Amino acid sequence: MAKYKHYDYSQDVLIPVSLEHHLMPGTLEFAIHTLIETRMDMSVFEDRYHNNETGRLAYRKRTRRD
């Protein structure tokens, strides 16, 4: 099973900007984010990650439960 790096859209970055705060409903960015996070089946990429035992953590697709 692939190992994933934890990430959080509500976290701040070096420049104090919350990325989640800038995803405004009704914008193209919000629509793209929503499509990727809720409608696209990303499981087709799972087989490409061969970091079960070694290697850098991958970013995991967020689910509504996260």
ZIGI-V321072 format. One line per field, one symbol per residue. ss: DSSP state (2 for helix, 1 for strand, 0 for the rest). phi: phi as a letter, one per 40 degrees, with the letter a starting at -180 (. if undefined). psi: psi as a letter, one per 30 degrees, with the letter a starting at -180 (. if undefined). Layout:
ss = ???
phi = ???
psi = ???
//
This chain:
ss = 000110000001000001022200000222222222222002222222000000000110000000
phi = .ccbccaaccccbdccbcccccccdgccccccdcdccbbccccccdcccbbcbbhcccccccbccc
psi = kkkkkklkfglllekikjeeffikkfleeeeeeeeefffkjgfffeffjhheellkklkkkklff.
//
